[in-house]
Amino acid sequence: MAGEQLEMPGMPRRLFPATPSKLAAFSDCPRRYRYAYVDRPTPAKGPAWAHNSVGSAVHAALRSWWELPLPKRTPAAARQLLYGVWSTAGFRDAEQSDRWRARAAGWLTDYVSGLDPADEPVGTERQVAATTERLALSGRVDRIDQRGDELVVVDYKTGRSVCTDDEARGSPALAAYVLGVRRTLRRPCSRVELHHLPSGTVAAF
């Protein structure tokens, strides 16, 4: 009887909530996924990693840069925004943190120097979502650009490895973002780009 009550005829099927990071965790290691998302209580988080601090600061500075009034969107402003959100978490000492902060500031100022400050994005750090027969997908896109009649998903990268077009083509996360943009904004979207700030390169599909 209890089972019949739980599976009432005509009721919509319950969807599994998923994000790109959840799906990537399961694909990489189902056991790690279980520890992070299923087991309770959730295991305590380990120590912070320096590369996460670098990535978070760069992403936050870029988001805030686009929120500035147009005349203030300068490379110098991007540098100051990075300094304002910089975290020393994960670094060996202050000297190492300062060295990486200067390096990240260089990436950032070079990157925004190549942007048109007046080319307003459709969204920055925009939450998008879509559903399939079994999943309720959601994710946060770093930037959504308007290119002609279509929208483009832009994902910032700060890792050591230079991004490739194959990586852009084969990324499940980017595919989920495209689907989310189409469903959320109800506009065409078929192009994804990985903007690798350390090398100043763009990989696209």
Secondary structure, 3 states (H helix, E strand, C coil): CHHHHHCCCCCCCCCEEECHHHHHHHHHCHHHHHHHHHCCCCCCCCCCCHHHHHHHHHHHHHHHHHHCCHHHCCHHHHHHHHHHHCCCCCCCCHHHHHHHHHHHHHHHHHHHHCCCCCCCCCEEEEEEEEECCCEEEEEEEEEEEEECCEEEEEEEECCCCCCCHHHHHHCHHHHHHHHHHHHHHCCCEEEEEEEECCCCEEEEC
